[in-house]
Amino acid sequence: MRRTRLLTAVAATVTAAFALTACGGGSDPLAGGGQSGSDDQNTVVVGAANFTESQILSSVFAQALQAKGVTVETRPPIGSREAYVPALKDGSIDLIPDYSGTLLQYLDKNAAQTEPDEVYTALQSTLNTAAPTLTVLNRAEAEDKDAVVVTRETAQRLNATSIADIASRCGELVFGGPPEFQTRPDGIPGIQKTYSCSFKSYRSLDAGGPLTVAALKNGDVQAADLFTTDAAIPENDFVVLTDPQNNFAAQNVVPLINKEKATPQVTEILNAVSAKLTTQELLGLNEAAAAPDKPSVDTVAKNWLTAQGLL
């Protein structure tokens, strides 16, 4: 399903916002890091992954719930899916925004579904067996996929518009991305299997963040894993290579939540958010976060919720 990741200043603002804010919880979220979530069954502890889009969506969820009377606590960003799924299972957090396809493949490395409805249905079924304490609420239309991205110069030099077009030249290219992309089924292993593409080497950077953008822009890597809603792509005239063999499955935004906290009230509120969240709206959220004045993710989330009539 696994939302920008642009500038160090944005990342710093995000971290500060989450470190200082506990919506309705009245406690320091830093004190909760590494500890269990709230003992109050009526409190929803909302987490985020370590990239800006996830942190915006986390704030959207938290503020939407709080506006309707739900007691909410937030936690600082806690890393990748490999870190936050265990946190959901052990109760450190109750709710986090996720992406349908990468979550499905994290839970089931043999999952072959690629279309949005098929992925979502398979994800619901897989959660029942692989993580029975967790569930996903309605998926949003909004989609943010991993993508193989190159500079305009590299695309022209290789005459490439798709991943298939670079397959015979992958051995010349250094690839950059987050550490987990090197082992995820739809990451480097999937690209190798689907396109017979073996890169020269791999550089572990960040999750579509400023390190990856800078490395691609400066030529330290010649291809990179970025997210399709990343404002850095048009800003730098990067080229997203198409994925004709569907290595990357549908990645619709989904609220991943502890079943005990998915009350009718919480479900109704979050489903209403998902109903408003299109890919274009997600792009707008990311662009707002990357604006010159560098607003906090809480401000970006609040402005969007207000415009959508959800506050």
C-alpha positions in Angstrom: 0.0 0.0 0.0 4.9 0.8 3.1 3.6 10.3 1.3 8.2 15.4 0.7 11.1 13.5 1.9 13.0 16.4 0.4 15.1 18.7 2.5 17.0 18.3 5.7 15.2 21.3 7.0 11.9 19.7 6.4 13.0 16.5 8.1 14.2 18.5 11.1 10.9 20.3 11.3 9.0 17.1 11.2 11.1 15.4 13.9 10.7 18.5 16.1 7.0 18.6 15.6 6.5 15.0 16.5 8.8 15.2 19.4 7.0 18.1 21.0 3.4 17.3 20.2 1.1 14.8 21.8 -2.4 15.5 20.6 -4.9 15.3 23.4 -2.6 12.9 25.3 -1.1 15.4 27.7 2.2 13.5 27.8 5.7 13.8 26.2 5.7 11.4 23.3 9.5 11.0 23.6 8.8 9.4 27.0 6.8 6.7 25.2 9.5 5.8 22.7 10.4 2.2 23.1 7.6 1.7 25.7 4.1 0.3 25.3 1.3 2.4 24.0 -1.3 4.0 26.3 -3.0 1.8 28.8 -6.2 3.7 28.2 -8.3 1.6 25.8 -10.0 4.9 24.7 -6.7 6.5 23.6 -5.3 5.9 20.1 -1.5 6.2 19.8 -0.6 7.3 16.3 2.9 6.6 14.8 4.7 7.5 11.6 7.5 6.2 9.4 10.7 8.0 8.8 9.7 10.1 5.8 7.8 13.2 5.4 4.6 11.9 3.6 4.0 9.3 6.3 4.4 12.0 9.0 2.0 14.3 7.2 -0.6 11.5 7.0 0.0 10.5 10.6 -0.8 14.1 11.6 -3.9 14.1 9.4 -5.1 10.9 11.1 -4.3 12.3 14.6 -6.0 15.7 14.1 -9.0 14.2 12.4 -9.6 11.8 15.3 -9.0 14.5 17.9 -11.4 16.9 16.2 -14.2 14.3 16.7 -13.4 13.8 20.4 -11.1 10.8 20.3 -8.2 11.0 22.7 -4.9 10.8 20.7 -1.3 10.5 21.6 1.5 10.7 19.0 4.9 9.2 18.8 8.0 10.4 17.0 8.9 8.8 13.6 10.0 5.2 14.3 11.7 4.1 11.1 10.7 1.7 8.3 8.0 -0.9 8.2 10.5 -3.4 9.6 10.4 -1.3 12.8 6.8 -0.1 13.0 4.9 -3.3 12.3 6.5 -5.0 15.4 5.6 -1.8 17.3 2.0 -2.2 16.3 2.0 -5.8 17.2 3.5 -5.2 20.7 1.2 -2.2 21.4 3.8 0.5 21.3 1.6 2.3 18.8 -2.0 1.7 17.6 -2.3 3.3 14.2 0.0 4.3 11.3 -0.5 5.2 7.7 0.8 2.5 5.3 0.7 1.5 1.7 -1.2 -1.6 0.5 1.2 -3.3 -1.9 4.4 -3.0 0.1 2.6 -4.0 3.3 1.2 -7.1 1.6 4.6 -8.1 0.3 6.2 -7.4 3.7 3.7 -9.9 5.2 3.7 -12.3 2.3 6.9 -12.4 0.1 5.1 -14.5 -2.4 2.2 -12.2 -3.0 1.7 -11.7 -6.7 -1.3 -9.3 -6.8 -0.7 -6.0 -8.4 -4.1 -4.3 -9.1 -5.5 -2.0 -6.3 -8.6 -4.1 -5.4 -6.8 -7.4 -5.6 -4.0 -6.1 -3.5 -6.3 -4.7 -0.9 -8.4 -7.9 -0.6 -5.3 -10.0 -0.3 -3.9 -7.7 2.3 -7.0 -8.0 4.5 -6.8 -11.8 4.2 -3.1 -11.9 4.9 -3.4 -9.7 8.0 -5.9 -12.2 9.5 -3.2 -14.9 9.5 0.1 -13.1 9.6 -0.9 -10.3 12.0 -4.3 -11.2 13.5 -4.3 -8.3 16.0 -4.1 -5.8 13.1 -6.4 -4.7 10.4 -6.6 -2.0 7.6 -9.5 0.4 7.2 -10.8 1.6 3.8 -8.0 2.2 1.3 -7.7 5.7 -0.2 -7.6 6.3 -3.9 -4.3 8.1 -3.2 -1.4 6.0 -4.4 2.3 6.5 -3.8 4.6 3.9 -5.4 8.2 3.2 -5.2 9.8 3.9 -8.6 13.1 3.6 -10.3 14.1 7.2 -11.1 17.0 8.6 -13.1 18.1 12.0 -14.2 17.0 13.5 -17.5 20.6 13.2 -18.8 20.8 9.4 -17.9 17.4 8.8 -19.5 18.5 10.4 -22.7 21.9 8.8 -22.7 20.4 5.3 -22.3 17.4 6.1 -24.5 15.2 4.9 -21.6 11.6 5.5 -20.6 11.1 2.2 -18.7 13.0 -0.2 -16.4 13.1 -2.7 -19.2 15.0 -0.1 -21.3 17.9 0.0 -18.9 18.1 -3.8 -18.2 21.1 -4.4 -20.5 22.9 -1.4 -18.9 22.2 -1.9 -15.2 25.7 -3.2 -14.7 26.9 0.3 -15.4 24.7 2.0 -12.8 25.0 2.5 -9.1 21.6 2.3 -7.4 20.7 4.3 -4.3 17.8 3.9 -1.8 17.0 3.0 1.7 18.7 -0.1 3.3 15.5 -2.2 3.3 15.0 -1.7 -0.4 18.0 -3.9 -1.1 16.2 -7.0 0.4 12.5 -6.3 -0.1 10.7 -8.6 -2.6 9.8 -5.7 -4.8 13.1 -3.9 -4.3 16.4 -5.0 -5.8 15.5 -8.7 -5.8 12.3 -8.0 -7.6 13.9 -5.8 -10.2 16.6 -8.4 -10.8 14.0 -11.2 -11.2 11.5 -9.2 -13.2 13.8 -7.3 -15.6 17.1 -9.3 -15.3 18.6 -6.0 -14.1 21.6 -6.3 -11.8 23.1 -3.0 -10.8 26.8 -2.3 -10.5 26.4 -1.7 -6.7 24.0 -0.4 -4.1 24.3 2.6 -1.9 22.3 2.7 1.3 20.8 6.2 1.7 17.4 7.2 3.1 13.8 6.5 2.3 13.3 8.8 -0.7 14.8 11.7 1.3 17.4 14.4 0.8 20.3 12.0 0.8 18.8 10.0 -2.1 17.8 13.1 -4.0 21.2 14.7 -3.6 23.1 11.5 -4.6 21.0 11.2 -7.8 21.3 14.9 -8.6 25.1 14.9 -8.0 25.8 11.7 -9.9 26.9 9.7 -6.9 24.2 7.2 -8.0 22.7 6.9 -11.5 19.4 5.4 -10.5 17.4 5.6 -7.2 14.3 4.5 -5.4 12.0 7.5 -5.0 8.3 7.8 -4.4 6.0 8.8 -7.3 4.4 11.7 -5.3 7.8 13.2 -4.4 7.9 16.9 -5.3 11.7 16.4 -5.8 11.0 14.6 -9.1 9.5 17.6 -11.0 11.7 20.1 -9.2 14.9 18.4 -10.5 13.5 17.2 -13.8 14.1 13.6 -12.8 12.6 10.8 -15.0 10.4 8.1 -13.4 11.0 4.9 -15.4 7.8 3.1 -16.2 7.2 -0.4 -14.8 5.6 -2.4 -17.7 6.0 -5.8 -15.9 4.4 -4.5 -12.6 7.2 -5.2 -10.3 5.7 -2.6 -8.0 2.2 -3.4 -7.0 -0.5 -0.9 -6.2 0.4 1.2 -3.3 -2.8 2.8 -2.0 -2.7 4.6 1.4 -4.4 2.6 4.1 -4.7 3.2 7.9 -3.1 0.2 9.6 -4.6 -0.1 13.1 -4.8 -2.4 16.1 -8.2 -4.1 15.9 -9.0 -3.2 19.5 -8.7 0.5 18.7 -10.8 0.3 15.4 -14.0 1.2 17.1 -17.0 2.3 15.0 -16.2 6.0 15.8 -12.5 5.7 14.8 -13.4 3.7 11.7 -15.9 6.2 10.5 -13.5 9.1 11.0 -10.6 7.5 9.3 -12.7 6.2 6.4 -14.0 9.7 5.9 -10.3 10.9 5.6 -9.5 8.1 3.1 -12.6 9.1 1.0 -11.1 12.5 0.5 -7.5 11.4 -0.1 -6.7 11.2 -3.8 -3.3 11.0 -5.5 -3.6 14.6 -6.5 -4.4 15.6 -2.9 -1.4 13.6 -1.7 0.8 15.5 -4.2 -0.6 18.7 -2.9 0.2 17.8 0.7 3.8 17.0 -0.2 4.2 20.2 -2.2 2.8 22.2 0.7 5.4 20.6 3.1 8.2 21.5 0.6 7.1 25.1 0.3 9.8 27.8 0.9 8.5 28.7 4.3 8.8 25.0 5.4 5.6 24.7 7.4 5.4 22.0 10.0 3.6 18.7 9.1 1.0 19.6 11.7 0.2 22.9 9.9 0.1 21.1 6.5 -2.3 18.5 7.9 -4.5 21.0 9.6 -4.8 23.2 6.5 -5.8 20.2 4.4 -8.3 18.8 6.9 -9.9 22.3 7.1 -10.1 22.6 3.3 -11.8 19.2 3.2 -14.3 20.0 5.8 -13.0 17.4 8.2 -12.1 19.7 11.1 
